[in-house]
Amino acid sequence: MYGEDEPAEYVYQVVSGAVRSYKLPSDGRRQIGAFHLPSDVFGLEPGKTHRLAAEAIIATSVRLVERASLERVAGTDVQVARKLWAMTAGELHRTEDHMLLLGRKTAMERVATFLLEMDRRLAVAGMIALPMCRRDIGDYLGLTLETVSRALSQLHAKGILGFSGARQIVLRNRQRLHNLDA
C-alpha cells in the first residue's frame, strides 16, 4: 500500500482481505502495529508522511480517498468530521489496548487477548479464519514464532481451542480464554 516516510496522500479502507501496518527498526526486527480488516480505515496521519509501512497479507481490495479532498469535505460537513473523529478515537483506543498488552501481559495472556480480538472482529459461524501467519502474530504481540506456536498448542491441549486448518481456529471455551486474558 505504502512505505514508511512516503507521502500520506490517501486514506484507505479495507473492502476485503487484510493489511498489516508495521515498522522496521534499525535492528531489523519487524514490529506490527495493527492488522486492518474489512471496513477498517487506515493511513490517517497527523503529518504529511506515513509513520509506518502498510502491506496486504492476503488478496486484498481497498478503497482510496484522497486525503486533501477528505480534509476539505470534513471542514464543511459536520457528519464527515464526526465520522473521522470516531474512527480516529477508535484507532487510538485499539492502539492503547495494544500498548497495554505489550507492556503488562505474559505470552499466554497476549495470545489469549489476540484470539479474543480476532474472534470479535473475524469470527463467522464460530470459526476464526486468520489472514495472518504465526510470525505476523508474534511480530504484533512482541513474541517469537515459537512462543506463539507453543501457546496455541497449550490452548489446544487444554481444550480451549481447536484447529480446522493451518489458520482456522474454533474457540471451544471462550470463558476460559477470557480468564487467561484477565
ChimeraX attribute file (.defattr): number of C-alpha atoms within 10 A of each C-alpha:
attribute: neighborCount
match mode: 1-to-1
recipient: residues
	/A:1	12
	/A:2	15
	/A:3	17
	/A:4	16
	/A:5	12
	/A:6	13
	/A:7	14
	/A:8	21
	/A:9	17
	/A:10	18
	/A:11	18
	/A:12	20
	/A:13	19
	/A:14	20
	/A:15	15
	/A:16	16
	/A:17	17
	/A:18	22
	/A:19	27
	/A:20	22
	/A:21	23
	/A:22	21
	/A:23	17
	/A:24	13
	/A:25	9
	/A:26	7
	/A:27	6
	/A:28	8
	/A:29	11
	/A:30	16
	/A:31	18
	/A:32	21
	/A:33	20
	/A:34	18
	/A:35	22
	/A:36	21
	/A:37	21
	/A:38	17
	/A:39	14
	/A:40	17
	/A:41	20
	/A:42	22
	/A:43	22
	/A:44	19
	/A:45	17
	/A:46	9
	/A:47	9
	/A:48	13
	/A:49	16
	/A:50	19
	/A:51	19
	/A:52	21
	/A:53	19
	/A:54	23
	/A:55	16
	/A:56	19
	/A:57	16
	/A:58	13
	/A:59	10
	/A:60	15
	/A:61	16
	/A:62	20
	/A:63	13
	/A:64	14
	/A:65	13
	/A:66	12
	/A:67	18
	/A:68	13
	/A:69	12
	/A:70	15
	/A:71	14
	/A:72	11
	/A:73	14
	/A:74	17
	/A:75	11
	/A:76	10
	/A:77	11
	/A:78	11
	/A:79	11
	/A:80	15
	/A:81	17
	/A:82	12
	/A:83	12
	/A:84	17
	/A:85	13
	/A:86	12
	/A:87	16
	/A:88	16
	/A:89	12
	/A:90	12
	/A:91	17
	/A:92	12
	/A:93	12
	/A:94	14
	/A:95	14
	/A:96	12
	/A:97	13
	/A:98	18
	/A:99	13
	/A:100	12
	/A:101	20
	/A:102	17
	/A:103	11
	/A:104	10
	/A:105	16
	/A:106	14
	/A:107	20
	/A:108	19
	/A:109	20
	/A:110	27
	/A:111	26
	/A:112	23
	/A:113	22
	/A:114	18
	/A:115	24
	/A:116	19
	/A:117	12
	/A:118	16
	/A:119	20
	/A:120	11
	/A:121	12
	/A:122	18
	/A:123	18
	/A:124	11
	/A:125	7
	/A:126	12
	/A:127	17
	/A:128	22
	/A:129	18
	/A:130	18
	/A:131	19
	/A:132	16
	/A:133	12
	/A:134	20
	/A:135	16
	/A:136	21
	/A:137	22
	/A:138	22
	/A:139	18
	/A:140	23
	/A:141	23
	/A:142	20
	/A:143	19
	/A:144	17
	/A:145	15
	/A:146	12
	/A:147	17
	/A:148	23
	/A:149	16
	/A:150	14
	/A:151	17
	/A:152	22
	/A:153	15
	/A:154	14
	/A:155	21
	/A:156	17
	/A:157	11
	/A:158	12
	/A:159	13
	/A:160	17
	/A:161	21
	/A:162	19
	/A:163	15
	/A:164	12
	/A:165	8
	/A:166	10
	/A:167	13
	/A:168	14
	/A:169	21
	/A:170	20
	/A:171	22
	/A:172	16
	/A:173	14
	/A:174	16
	/A:175	11
	/A:176	16
	/A:177	21
	/A:178	14
	/A:179	10
	/A:180	16
	/A:181	19
	/A:182	9
